[in-house]
Amino acid sequence: MSVDLAASHPHYLAHLLPVWRALPPEIRGDAYLAAPIRASLPGSLPIENLPQTDNAVLVAGFDDLRRVGGHAILMEHGCGQSYRGDPDNRAAAGNPAYAGGDGRHGVLAFLCPNEYAAGPNRETYPDALTVVVGSPRLAHLQTIPAAPAASERPVVAFGFHWPVMLAPESGTGWSHWVAALAKLAASGRYEILGHGHPRAWSDLKAAYTDMGIEPVREFDEVLARAHVYCCDNSSTLFEFAAVRGPVVVLDWPACRPEIEHGLRFWDAADVGPRIIEPAGLSAAVGAALATVPWPGAEERLARVFPAVADPAAAAVAAILEAVGRPRVPRRNVASFPRTTPAPI
């Protein structure tokens, strides 16, 4: 029995590759990728050619889970953030893109970065294998050499989410922070890099370019060049904090302090200075650079990235266990439910 791979977006593939490469060669099947990312994995095949076989398929998002139609091994990409804290927002709690959401039937195993993501999957899909494997992606990021110490101007990177209209907190703080970002760039005090979620990249790249800010699409490059990272809502916020340390957490007015979604909102949010007033941006960057480690950051990061000796090996062990279990019949893709949008 082989395990194939399917990925339609670059951030999905980034989380899957460390596990894919750790699979025993004798069970590693074929990789099926969307055209824009096929160059990332030589020998990969068009995702449109993914066959409906008995092979298990390793995926990292609901888009691809739905394409597989079952027999999937789903890795929760990123840090497993979800938006289940508002009791009046059933659409957010049931969104299939997030842990415990609807439409995930037929999954053989959920590979989760932490218990925060594992719990809802385990509760909603008790027949599937659910395992906390840590973050194989983080293990890769930890191998990237750090930027040299700043001889003149520190390098400050900014990252913004995309406008997911699921919950107020799931969107982006861009409009709240763009004027302060432009002012900081114009001050000349720092070298500024602009990053963002892959689904928002074309718009963000154009905006950064218009502002005279260098756009940097790959987070690996951000990690290699930046001394501090300012971000509204992304797993990259926690990844930079875990690997490098200095981060600024950018809140915006739509974020409701009384709604506890967990992780970024709010129990793990304070991994660096967390601010909502644009006038405080420059001071917060200075505080992040001057205070390493940030008080309490280690404890909060442990909730996001629990200690796992070898996350890729843990994921492989779970895959091997999952493929040995009895299979439910593969579902036709057209019948795979999609009751609410899958935005990530």
GUMIFI-837754 format. One record per residue: x, y, z of N, C-alpha, C, O in turn. Coordinates in steps of 0.2 Angstrom, whole numbers, padded with zeros to 4 digits, always signed. Each point is the difference from the previous one (the first is absolute). Example, Ala and Ser with C-alpha at 12.3 -4.5 7.8 and 13.67 -1.06 7.14 Angstrom:
+0066-0028+0039-0004+0006+0000+0004+0006+0000+0005-0001+0003;-0007+0006-0007+0004+0006+0001-0004+0005+0003+0003+0006+0001;
This chain:
+0004-0006+0000-0004+0006+0000+0004+0006+0000+0005+0001+0004;-0006+0004-0009+0004+0006+0000-0004+0006+0003-0006+0000+0001;+0010+0005+0000-0003+0006+0002+0002+0006-0005+0006+0001-0001;-0011+0002-0002+0001+0005-0005+0000+0007+0004-0002+0000+0006;+0003+0005-0010+0000+0007+0003-0004+0004-0005+0001+0000-0006;-0005+0005+0009-0004+0005-0005+0000+0006+0004-0001+0001+0006;+0004+0005-0010+0000+0006+0003-0002+0005-0006+0003+0000-0005;-0007+0005+0007-0002+0005-0005+0002+0007+0001-0001+0004-0004;+0004-0003+0010+0003+0006+0002+0007+0000+0003+0001-0005+0003;+0003+0010-0004+0007-0001+0003+0000-0001+0007+0005-0003+0003;-0009+0007+0001+0000-0001+0007-0002-0007+0003+0002-0003+0005;-0006-0001-0009-0002-0007+0001+0007-0004-0001+0002-0004+0004;+0001+0005-0010+0006-0004-0001+0005+0001+0005+0004-0004+0002;-0003+0010+0000+0006+0002+0005-0001-0004+0006+0005-0002+0003;-0011+0001-0001-0001-0004+0006+0000-0008-0001+0002-0004+0005;-0003+0002-0011+0000-0007-0002+0007-0003-0001+0001-0006+0001;+0003+0010-0004+0006-0002-0003+0005-0004+0005+0003-0005-0001;-0002+0008+0007+0004-0004+0005-0003-0007+0001+0004-0004+0002;-0010+0004-0001-0003-0007+0001+0001-0005-0006+0001-0005+0000;-0003+0008-0006+0001-0004-0006+0007-0002-0001+0001-0006-0002;+0004+0010+0003+0007-0002+0000+0002-0005+0005+0005-0004-0001;-0009+0004+0007+0002-0005+0005-0003-0007-0001+0001-0005+0004;-0006+0005-0008-0004-0007-0002+0005-0005-0002+0005+0002-0004;-0005-0008+0006+0004-0006-0003-0001+0000-0007-0006+0000-0003;+0011+0000-0001+0000+0000-0008-0005-0005-0002-0003+0001-0006;+0002-0007+0009-0004-0006-0003-0007+0002+0001-0004-0003-0004;+0002+0008+0008-0008+0002+0000-0001+0006-0003-0006+0003+0000;+0011+0001-0002-0001+0007-0002-0002-0001-0008+0004-0002-0004;-0010+0004+0003-0003+0000-0006+0001+0006-0005+0006+0002-0001;-0011+0000-0002+0001+0006-0005-0002+0007+0004-0005+0000+0004;+0008+0005-0006-0002+0007+0002-0004+0003-0006+0002+0000-0005;-0008+0003+0007-0004+0003-0005-0001+0008+0003-0002+0001+0005;+0005+0003-0010+0000+0007+0002-0003+0005-0005+0000-0002-0006;-0002+0008+0009-0003+0005-0005+0006+0002-0004+0005+0001+0002;-0007+0002-0008+0005+0002-0005+0005+0005+0003+0006-0001-0001;-0008+0006+0005+0005+0005+0002+0005-0002+0005+0005+0003+0001;-0006-0009+0002+0005-0003+0005+0003-0006-0002+0004-0003+0004;-0005+0001-0010+0003-0007-0002+0007+0000+0000+0004-0005+0001;-0001+0011-0002+0008+0001-0001+0003-0002+0007+0006-0001+0001;-0010+0002+0004+0002-0001+0007+0002-0007+0002+0004-0002+0004;-0007-0003-0008+0001-0007+0001+0001-0003-0007-0005-0002-0003;+0012+0001+0001+0001-0003-0006-0003-0007-0001+0000-0004+0005;-0003+0002-0010-0004-0006-0001-0007+0000+0002-0003-0005-0001;+0001+0010+0003-0007+0001+0002-0005+0000-0006+0002+0001-0006;-0008-0003+0007-0005-0001-0005-0005+0006+0000-0001+0002+0006;-0003-0001-0011-0006+0005+0001-0005-0002+0005-0002-0006+0000;+0000+0010+0004-0005-0002+0005-0007-0002-0003-0003-0004+0003;+0002+0007-0009-0006-0002-0004+0000-0008-0002-0005-0003-0001;+0011+0000+0002+0001-0007-0002-0001-0005+0006+0002-0006-0001;-0003+0009+0007-0001-0004+0006-0005-0006-0001-0006+0002-0001;+0008-0008+0001-0004-0005-0001-0004-0002+0006+0002+0001+0005;-0008-0004-0006-0004-0003+0005+0002-0007+0001-0003-0005-0002;+0008+0004+0006+0003-0007+0002-0001-0001+0007-0003+0004+0004;+0005-0010-0002+0000-0002+0007+0006+0003+0004+0000-0001+0006;+0004+0005-0009+0006+0003+0004-0003+0005+0005-0005+0004-0002;+0008-0003+0007-0001+0005+0005+0003+0007-0004+0005-0001-0003;-0007+0006+0005+0002+0007-0003+0002+0005+0006-0005+0001+0003;+0011+0001-0003+0002+0005+0005-0002+0007-0003+0002+0002-0005;-0006+0002+0009-0002+0006-0002+0000+0005+0006+0001-0002+0006;-0001+0009-0007+0000+0004+0005-0005+0006+0000+0001+0005+0003;-0007-0006-0006-0005+0005+0000-0006-0003-0003+0000-0006-0004;-0006+0009+0006-0006-0003-0002-0001+0000-0008-0004-0004-0003;+0007+0009-0001-0001+0000-0007+0002-0007-0003-0003-0003-0004;+0009+0001+0007+0003-0007-0003-0003-0006+0004-0001-0005-0004;-0002+0006+0010-0004-0006+0003-0006-0001-0004-0002-0006-0002;-0001+0011+0000-0006-0001-0005+0002-0003-0006-0004-0004-0003;+0009+0006+0000+0003-0003-0006+0001-0007+0000-0002-0004-0004;+0005+0002+0010+0001-0007+0001-0006-0004+0001-0001-0006-0003;-0004+0009+0006-0006-0004+0001+0000-0005+0006-0005-0004+0000;+0010+0003+0004+0001-0005+0005+0006-0003+0000+0005+0002-0005;-0003-0007+0009+0006-0003+0001+0006+0005+0000+0006-0001-0002;-0008+0007+0005+0005+0005+0001+0004+0000+0007-0003-0002+0005;+0009+0004-0005+0003+0001+0007+0001+0008+0000+0004+0003-0004;-0007+0000+0008-0001+0008+0000+0005+0003+0005-0001-0002+0006;+0006+0005-0008+0004+0004+0004-0003+0007+0001-0001+0004-0005;+0000-0002+0011-0002+0007+0002+0006+0005-0002+0004+0000+0004;-0005+0003-0009+0006+0005-0001+0000+0006+0004-0005+0002+0003;+0010+0001-0002+0001+0005+0004+0000-0002+0008+0002-0005+0001;-0005+0009+0003+0000-0001+0007-0006-0003+0002-0001-0001+0006;-0004+0000-0010-0006-0003+0001-0005+0005+0003-0005-0002+0003;+0006+0009-0004-0005+0005+0002-0007-0002-0003-0001-0001-0006;-0004+0002+0010-0007+0000-0002-0004+0005+0004+0003+0004+0004;-0009-0003-0006-0004+0005+0003-0007-0002+0003-0005+0001-0003;+0006-0005+0008-0006-0004+0003-0002+0004+0007-0005-0003+0003;+0007+0009-0002-0001+0003+0007-0007+0004+0000-0002+0001+0006;-0001+0000-0012-0006+0004+0001-0006-0005-0001-0001-0003-0005;-0003+0003+0011-0005-0005-0001-0006+0002-0005-0004-0004-0001;+0004+0010-0001-0005+0002-0005+0002-0001-0007-0003+0002-0005;+0009-0004+0004+0003-0001-0007+0001-0007-0001+0006-0003+0000;-0011-0001-0002+0000-0007-0001+0004-0001-0007+0004-0005-0001;-0004+0009-0004+0003+0000-0006+0008-0001+0001+0003-0003-0003;+0000+0007+0008+0007+0000+0001+0002-0007+0004+0005-0003-0002;-0009+0001+0006+0001-0006+0004+0000-0006-0005+0004-0005+0001;-0009+0005-0006+0000-0006-0004+0003+0001-0007-0001-0004-0004;+0005+0009+0004+0004+0001-0007+0004-0006-0001+0005-0001+0004;-0005-0002-0010+0004-0006-0001+0007+0001-0001+0004-0004+0000;-0001+0011+0000+0007+0001-0001+0003+0000+0007+0006+0000+0000;-0010-0001+0005+0003+0001+0007-0001-0007+0004-0005-0003-0002;+0009+0002+0007+0000-0006+0004-0007-0001+0003-0003+0005+0002;+0000-0011-0003-0006-0001+0002-0006+0002-0004-0006-0001+0002;+0007+0004-0008-0005+0002-0004-0004-0005-0004+0002-0006+0001;-0007+0008-0004-0004-0005-0004+0003-0002-0006+0005+0003-0002;-0007-0009-0001+0002-0002-0006+0007-0003+0000+0003-0001-0006;-0001-0002+0011+0007-0003+0001-0001-0008+0000+0004-0003+0003;-0010+0000-0004-0001-0007+0000+0004-0004-0005+0002+0003-0005;+0001-0009+0007+0004-0004-0004+0007+0002+0001+0004-0004-0003;-0002+0008+0007+0007+0001+0002+0003-0005+0004-0003-0002+0005;+0008-0001-0007+0003-0006+0003+0004+0003+0007+0000-0003+0005;+0003+0009-0006+0004+0002+0006+0001+0008-0001+0000+0002-0005;-0001+0001+0011+0002+0007+0001+0006+0001+0003+0001-0002+0006;+0004+0005-0009+0007+0002+0002-0001+0007+0003+0000+0004-0004;+0001-0003+0010-0001+0006+0003+0006+0003+0004+0004-0003+0002;-0003+0010-0003+0006+0003+0003-0001+0000+0008+0005+0001+0003;-0011-0001+0000-0001+0001+0007-0006-0003+0002-0005-0002-0004;+0004+0002+0010-0007-0003+0003-0006+0005-0001-0005-0002-0001;+0007+0008+0000-0005+0005-0002-0004-0002-0007-0006+0001+0000;+0010-0003-0004-0003-0003-0007-0002-0007+0001-0005-0002-0003;+0008-0002+0007-0002-0007+0000-0006-0001+0004-0004-0004-0003;+0002+0008+0008-0006-0001+0004-0006+0000-0004-0004-0005+0000;+0003+0010-0004-0007+0001-0004+0000-0006-0006-0005-0003-0001;+0011+0001-0002-0001-0005-0004-0001-0007+0003-0004-0004-0002;+0007+0003+0008-0002-0006+0003-0007-0001+0003-0003-0005+0000;+0000+0011+0002-0007+0000+0002-0005-0001-0006-0004-0003+0001;+0006+0006-0006-0005+0000-0006+0001-0006-0004-0005-0003-0003;+0011+0000+0003+0001-0006-0004+0004-0005+0004+0006-0002-0001;-0010-0001+0005+0003-0005+0005+0003-0006-0003+0004-0004+0002;-0007+0002-0008+0003-0006-0004+0006+0001-0003+0004-0005-0002;-0002+0011+0001+0007+0002-0004+0005+0000+0006-0001+0001+0005;+0007-0003-0008+0006+0001+0004+0002+0007+0001+0001+0003-0005;+0000+0000+0011+0002+0007+0001+0006+0000+0004+0000-0003+0006;+0005+0006-0008+0007+0000+0003+0003+0007+0000+0000+0003-0005;+0002-0001+0011+0004+0006+0000+0008-0002-0002+0003-0004+0004;-0001+0007-0010+0006-0002-0002+0005+0006+0000+0006+0000-0002;-0008+0006+0005+0004+0006+0000+0000+0003-0007-0005-0001-0004;+0010+0005+0002+0000+0003-0006+0007-0002-0004+0005+0003+0001;-0006-0007-0006+0006-0002-0004+0002+0006-0004+0006+0001-0001;-0010+0004-0001+0002+0006-0003+0004+0004+0005+0005+0003-0003;-0006-0002+0009+0004+0003+0005+0007-0003+0000+0005+0004+0000;-0005-0010+0000+0007-0004+0000+0004+0002-0006+0006+0001+0001;-0009+0000-0006+0004+0002-0006+0002+0008+0001+0006+0001-0002;-0011+0003+0004+0002+0007+0001+0006+0001+0005+0004+0005-0001;-0003-0009+0005+0005+0000+0005+0007-0001-0003+0005+0002+0004;-0005-0005-0010+0007-0001-0003+0002+0006-0004+0005+0000-0003;-0009+0006+0002+0001+0005-0004+0005+0005+0004-0002+0002+0006;+0008+0000-0009+0004+0004+0004-0003+0007+0001-0004+0003-0004;+0006+0000+0010-0003+0006+0002+0003+0006-0004+0006-0001-0002;-0009+0006+0002+0003+0006-0004+0006+0003+0005+0000-0001+0006;+0005+0003-0010+0005+0003+0004-0002+0006+0005-0005+0003-0002;+0008-0002+0007-0001+0006+0004-0001+0006-0004+0005+0001-0004;-0009+0003+0006-0001+0007-0004+0006+0004+0001+0001+0002+0006;+0002+0000-0011+0006+0005+0000-0002+0007+0000+0003+0004+0004;-0009-0003-0007-0003+0007+0000-0007+0000+0001-0002+0001+0006;-0002-0003-0010-0007+0000+0001-0003-0007+0001+0002-0005-0005;-0005+0003+0010-0004-0006+0001-0005-0001-0006-0002+0004-0003;+0001-0011+0001-0004-0002-0005-0007-0002+0004+0000-0004+0004;-0005+0008-0006-0007-0001+0003-0005-0003-0006-0001+0004-0005;-0001-0010+0006-0005-0003-0005-0007+0001+0003-0001+0000+0006;-0004+0001-0011-0007+0000+0002-0004-0005-0004+0002-0002-0006;-0006-0001+0010-0004-0006-0004-0008+0002+0002-0001+0001+0006;-0003-0002-0011-0007+0001+0001-0004-0006-0003+0001-0003-0005;-0007+0002+0009-0004-0006-0002-0004+0003-0006+0000+0005-0002;-0005-0010+0000-0004+0003-0006-0007+0000+0003-0002-0002+0005;-0003+0006-0008-0006+0002+0002-0005-0006+0000-0005+0000-0004;+0006-0005+0009-0005-0005+0000-0006+0002+0004+0000+0002+0006;-0006-0002-0009-0006+0003+0003-0004-0006+0004-0005-0002-0002;+0008+0000+0007-0002-0006+0004-0002+0002+0007-0005-0001+0002;+0010+0005+0001-0001+0003+0006+0004+0006+0000+0004+0001-0004;-0006+0004+0008+0004+0006+0000+0007-0001+0001+0004+0004-0003;-0002-0009+0007+0007-0001+0001+0004-0004-0005+0006+0000+0000;-0010-0003-0005+0003-0004-0005+0003+0004-0006+0003-0002-0004;-0005+0009+0004+0002+0004-0005+0007+0003+0000+0005-0004+0002;-0004+0010-0004+0006+0003+0000+0000+0007+0003-0005+0004+0000;+0011-0002+0003+0001+0006+0003+0003+0006-0005+0002+0005+0002;-0002-0007-0008+0004+0004-0005-0002+0007+0000+0004+0005+0001;-0011-0004-0002-0002+0007+0000+0001+0004+0006+0001+0006+0000;-0001-0009+0006+0002+0004+0006+0007+0001+0001+0002+0005+0003;+0003-0009-0006+0007+0001+0001+0003+0003-0006+0006+0002+0001;-0009-0001-0007+0004+0002-0006+0003+0007+0001+0006+0001-0003;-0009+0004+0005+0002+0006+0001+0006+0000+0005+0005+0004-0002;-0005-0007+0007+0006-0001+0005+0006-0003-0003+0005+0002+0001;-0007-0007-0005+0005-0004-0004+0004+0005-0005+0006+0000+0000;-0010+0004-0004+0003+0005-0004+0004+0005+0003+0006+0002-0002;-0008+0000+0008+0004+0005+0004+0006-0003+0002+0005+0003+0000;-0005-0009+0003+0006-0003+0002+0005-0001-0005+0006+0001+0000;-0008-0003-0006+0004-0001-0006+0003+0006-0002+0006+0001-0002;-0010+0005+0002+0003+0006-0002+0005+0003+0005+0004+0005-0002;-0004-0007+0008+0004+0003+0005+0007-0002-0001+0005+0003+0002;-0003-0009-0006+0006-0002-0001+0004-0003+0005+0006-0002+0000;-0009+0001+0006+0003-0003+0006+0001-0007-0001+0005-0003+0003;-0009-0001-0007+0000-0007-0001+0000-0001-0007-0003+0003-0004;+0006-0009+0002-0001-0003-0007-0007-0004+0001+0000-0004+0004;-0004+0005-0009-0007-0003+0001-0001-0005-0006+0002+0001-0005;-0005-0007+0007-0002-0005-0004-0007-0001+0000-0003+0000+0006;+0000-0002-0011-0008-0001+0000-0001-0008-0002+0002-0002-0005;-0006-0001+0010-0002-0007-0002-0007-0001+0002-0003+0005+0002;+0000-0010-0004-0007-0001+0002-0003-0007-0002+0004-0004-0003;-0010+0003+0004-0003-0007-0001+0000-0001-0008-0001+0005-0004;+0002-0011+0002+0000-0002-0007-0006+0002-0004+0000+0002-0006;-0006-0002+0009-0006+0001-0003-0001+0008-0001-0004+0002-0004;+0008+0002+0008-0001+0007-0001+0006+0003-0004+0001+0006+0000;+0004-0010-0002+0006+0002-0002+0000+0005-0006+0004+0005+0000;-0008-0006-0005+0000+0004-0006-0001+0007+0002+0003+0005-0002;-0008-0004+0007-0002+0007+0002+0005+0003+0005+0001+0006-0001;+0001-0010+0005+0006+0002+0005+0006+0002-0004+0003+0005+0001;-0001-0009-0006+0006+0002-0003-0001+0006-0004+0005+0004+0000;-0010-0003-0003-0001+0007-0004+0000+0006+0005+0003+0005-0001;-0006-0006+0007-0001+0005+0005+0007+0002+0003+0002+0005+0000;+0002-0011+0001+0007+0001+0003+0004+0004-0005+0004+0005+0001;-0004-0007-0008+0004+0003-0005-0002+0007-0001+0004+0005+0000;-0011-0003+0001-0002+0007-0001+0003+0004+0006+0001+0006-0001;+0000-0009+0007+0002+0004+0005+0008+0000+0001+0003+0003+0004;+0000-0006-0009+0008+0000+0000+0003-0005+0005+0005+0000+0001;-0009-0005+0001+0002-0006+0004+0001-0006-0004-0004-0002-0004;+0010-0001+0006+0001-0006-0004-0004-0006+0002-0001-0002+0006;-0003-0001-0011-0004-0005+0001+0004-0007+0000+0004-0001-0004;-0005-0003+0009+0003-0006+0001-0005-0006+0001-0003+0000+0005;+0002-0004-0010-0005-0005+0000+0001-0006+0005-0004-0002+0003;+0010+0000-0003+0002-0006+0003+0001+0001+0008+0005+0005+0001;-0008-0008+0003+0001+0001+0007+0007-0002+0002+0003+0002+0005;+0000-0007-0008+0007-0003+0001+0005+0006-0001+0004+0001+0004;-0005+0003-0009+0004+0006-0001-0001+0005+0006+0005+0004+0002;-0011-0003+0000-0002+0005+0005+0004-0002+0006+0003+0004+0004;-0003-0011-0002+0003-0002+0006+0008+0001-0001+0003+0001+0005;+0000-0002-0011+0007+0001-0001+0002+0007+0000+0006+0001+0002;-0010+0004-0003+0002+0007-0001-0002+0004+0006+0003+0005+0002;-0009-0006+0001-0003+0005+0005+0003-0001+0007+0001-0006+0002;-0001+0012+0001+0002-0001+0008-0006+0001+0004+0000-0002+0006;-0006+0004-0009-0006+0000+0004-0006+0000-0005+0001+0002-0006;-0006-0005+0008-0006-0002-0004-0006+0003+0003-0002-0002+0005;-0002+0006-0009-0006+0003+0002-0006-0003-0003+0000+0000-0007;-0005-0003+0010-0005-0004-0003-0007+0001+0003+0000+0000+0006;-0005-0001-0010-0007+0001+0003-0002-0007+0002-0002-0001+0006;+0002-0004-0011-0003-0007+0002+0002-0005-0005-0002+0000-0006;+0007-0004+0008+0003-0005-0004+0004-0005+0004+0002+0002+0005;-0002-0008-0007+0005-0005+0003+0007+0003+0000+0004-0002+0004;-0002+0006-0009+0006+0003-0001+0002+0004+0006+0006+0001+0002;-0011+0002+0001+0002+0004+0006+0003-0004+0006+0005+0001+0002;-0008-0007-0001+0002-0005+0005+0007-0003-0002+0004-0001+0004;-0004+0000-0011+0006-0004-0003+0006+0005+0001+0006-0002+0003;-0006+0008-0004+0005+0005+0001+0002+0001+0007+0006+0000+0002;-0011+0000+0002+0001+0001+0007+0004-0006+0003+0004+0001+0004;-0006-0007-0006+0003-0006+0002+0007-0001-0002+0005-0002+0003;-0003+0004-0010+0006-0001-0002+0005+0006+0001+0006-0001+0001;-0009+0007-0002+0005+0006+0001-0002+0004+0006+0005+0003+0004;-0011-0002-0002-0002+0004+0006-0003+0006-0001-0006+0000+0002;+0009+0005-0004-0004+0007+0000-0005+0000-0005+0001+0000-0006;-0007+0001+0009-0006+0001-0004-0004+0006+0003+0000+0001+0006;-0005+0002-0010-0005+0005+0002-0006-0003-0002-0001-0001-0006;-0004+0001+0010-0007-0003-0001-0004+0006-0001-0002+0004+0004;-0001-0004-0011-0004+0005-0002-0008-0001+0001-0002-0004-0004;-0001+0006+0009-0007+0000+0001-0003+0005-0005+0003+0005-0002;-0010-0005+0001-0004+0005-0003-0007+0000+0003-0002-0004+0003;-0001+0010-0005-0007+0001+0004-0005-0006+0000-0004+0000+0004;+0004-0004-0010-0005-0005+0000+0001-0005+0005-0004-0004+0001;+0010+0003+0001+0002-0006+0005-0004+0002+0007+0001+0005+0003;-0005-0010-0001-0004+0001+0006+0004-0004+0006+0000-0006+0000;+0002+0010+0005+0003-0002+0005-0004-0005+0004+0003-0005+0004;-0009+0005-0004-0005-0004+0004-0001-0007-0003-0003-0005+0003;+0005+0004-0010-0001-0006-0003+0007-0004+0000+0005+0002-0003;-0005-0008+0006+0006-0004+0001+0000-0006-0005-0003-0005+0001;+0006+0006-0007+0001-0005-0005+0006-0005+0002+0000-0005-0003;+0004+0008+0007+0006-0004+0001+0006+0002-0004-0001+0003-0005;+0007-0005+0007+0006+0002-0004+0001+0007-0001+0001+0004+0005;-0001-0002-0011+0001+0007-0002-0006+0005+0004+0001+0006+0001;-0007-0009+0000-0005+0003+0003-0003-0004+0006-0005-0003-0001;+0008+0003+0007+0005+0005+0003+0006-0004+0004+0004+0004+0002;-0005-0010+0000+0004-0003+0005+0007+0000-0002+0004-0001+0005;-0002+0001-0011+0007+0000-0002+0002+0006-0004+0006+0000-0003;-0010+0005+0003+0002+0006-0004+0006+0004+0002+0003+0003-0004;-0002-0003+0011+0005+0005+0002+0007-0003+0000+0004-0001+0005;-0001+0000-0011+0007-0003-0001+0004+0006-0002+0006-0002-0001;-0008+0008+0001+0004+0006-0001-0005+0005+0002-0005-0001+0002;+0008+0008-0003-0005+0005+0002-0006+0000-0005+0001-0001-0006;-0007+0001+0009-0006+0000-0003-0003+0007+0000-0002+0002+0005;+0000+0001-0011-0002+0007+0000-0006+0000-0005-0001-0004-0004;-0003+0009+0005-0005+0002-0004+0000+0007-0003-0003+0002-0004;+0007+0002+0008+0000+0008-0002+0006+0000-0005+0006-0001+0001;-0007+0003-0007+0005+0001-0005+0005+0005+0002+0006-0001-0002;-0007+0006+0006+0005+0004+0002+0006-0003+0004+0005+0003+0001;-0007-0009+0002+0005-0004+0004+0004-0004-0004+0004-0004+0003;-0004+0003-0010+0003-0005-0003+0008+0001+0000+0003-0005+0002;+0000+0011-0003+0007+0000+0001+0003-0002+0006+0005-0003+0001;-0009+0005+0005+0002-0001+0006+0000-0008+0002+0004-0003+0003;-0009+0000-0006-0001-0007+0001+0005-0004-0004+0003-0005+0003;-0001+0007-0009+0006-0003-0003+0006+0000+0004+0004-0004+0001;-0003+0010+0002+0006+0001+0004+0000-0004+0006+0005-0003+0002;-0011+0002+0001-0001-0004+0006+0002-0008-0002+0003-0003+0004;-0006+0001-0009+0001-0007-0002+0007-0001-0001+0003-0006+0002;+0001+0010-0006+0007-0001-0001+0004+0000+0007+0005-0003+0000;-0007+0007+0005+0004+0001+0006-0002-0005+0005+0004+0000+0005;-0009-0003-0006-0002-0005+0006-0001-0007-0003-0005-0002-0003;+0011-0002+0003+0000-0007-0002+0003-0004+0005+0005+0001+0002;-0009-0006+0000-0007-0002-0002-0005+0004+0003+0001+0003+0006;-0007-0002-0009-0005+0004+0003-0004-0004+0006-0001-0006-0001;+0000+0010+0006-0003-0004+0006-0006-0004-0001-0005+0003-0003;+0005-0009+0005-0005-0005-0001-0001-0003-0007-0004-0004-0001;+0008+0006-0004+0000-0002-0007+0001-0008+0000-0004-0003-0004;+0009+0001+0008+0001-0007-0001-0006-0005+0002-0001-0005-0003;-0002+0007+0009-0006-0003+0002-0005+0000-0005-0004-0005-0001;+0003+0010-0002-0006+0001-0005+0002-0004-0006-0005-0003-0003;+0011+0003+0000+0002-0003-0006+0000-0008+0002-0001-0004-0005;+0001+0002+0011+0000-0007+0001-0007-0003-0001-0001-0006-0001;-0004+0011+0001-0007-0002-0001-0001-0001-0008-0004-0004-0002;+0008+0008-0002-0001+0000-0007+0004-0006-0003-0002-0004-0004;+0008+0004+0007+0005-0006-0003+0003-0004+0006+0005+0001+0003;-0009-0006-0001+0002-0004+0006+0006-0004-0002+0001-0001-0006;+0003-0001+0011+0006-0003-0002-0001-0007-0003-0003-0004+0004;+0006+0003-0010+0000-0006-0003+0007-0001-0003+0002+0004-0004;+0001-0010+0006+0007-0001-0001+0001+0001-0008+0005+0003-0002;-0009-0007-0002+0001+0000-0007-0007+0000-0003-0003-0005-0001;+0000+0011-0001-0007+0001-0002-0001-0004-0007-0005-0003+0000;+0010+0003-0004-0001-0004-0007-0001-0007+0002-0004-0004-0003;+0009+0001+0007-0001-0007+0002-0006-0002+0004-0003-0005-0002;+0000+0010+0006-0006-0001+0003-0006-0001-0005-0004-0004+0001;+0005+0009-0006-0005+0000-0005+0000-0007-0004-0005-0003-0002;+0011+0001+0000+0001-0006-0004-0003-0006+0004-0004-0004-0002;+0005+0004+0009-0002-0006+0004-0008+0000+0000-0003-0005+0000;+0000+0011+0000-0007+0000+0000-0003-0002-0007-0005-0003+0000;+0008+0005-0005-0002-0002-0007+0001-0007+0000-0005-0004-0003;+0010+0001+0005+0001-0008-0001-0006-0003+0004-0003-0005-0002;+0001+0007+0008-0005-0002+0004-0007+0000-0003-0004-0004-0001;+0003+0010-0002-0006+0002-0004-0001-0005-0006-0006-0002-0001;+0011+0001-0003-0001-0003-0006-0001-0008+0001-0003-0004-0004;+0004+0002+0011-0001-0007+0001-0007-0001+0003-0002-0006+0002;-0002+0011-0001-0006-0001+0003-0005-0001-0006+0001+0001-0006;-0007-0004+0008-0005-0001-0005-0003+0006-0003+0000+0005+0003;-0001-0005-0010-0002+0006-0003-0008+0000-0001-0003-0005-0001;+0001+0011+0001-0007+0001-0002+0000+0001-0007+0005+0002-0003;-0011-0003+0000+0000+0001-0008+0002+0007-0002-0002+0005+0004;+0006-0004-0009+0001+0007-0003-0006+0003-0002-0004-0003-0003;+0003+0009+0005-0006+0004-0002+0001+0003-0007+0006+0003-0001;-0011-0002-0003+0000+0004-0006+0002+0007+0002-0004+0003+0004;+0008+0000-0008+0002+0007+0002-0006+0005-0001-0001+0004+0005;-0004-0006-0009-0006+0005-0001-0004-0001+0006-0004+0005+0002;+0004-0010+0002-0004-0001+0006+0003+0002+0006-0003+0000+0005;+0009+0002-0005+0004+0002+0006-0003+0007+0002+0001+0005-0004;-0004-0005+0010-0003+0006+0002+0004+0007+0000+0006-0001+0003;-0008+0006-0005+0003+0006+0001-0005+0005+0002-0003+0005-0004;+0001-0005+0011-0006+0004+0002+0002+0007+0001-0005+0005+0000;+0011-0003+0001+0002+0007+0001+0007+0001-0003+0003-0005-0002;-0001+0011+0000+0006+0001-0004+0006-0003+0004+0000+0001+0006;+0005-0003-0010+0006-0002+0003+0005+0005-0002+0003+0000-0006;-0001+0005+0011+0003+0006-0003+0008-0001+0001+0003+0005-0002;+0000-0010+0004+0007+0001+0001+0004-0006-0003+0006+0000+0000;
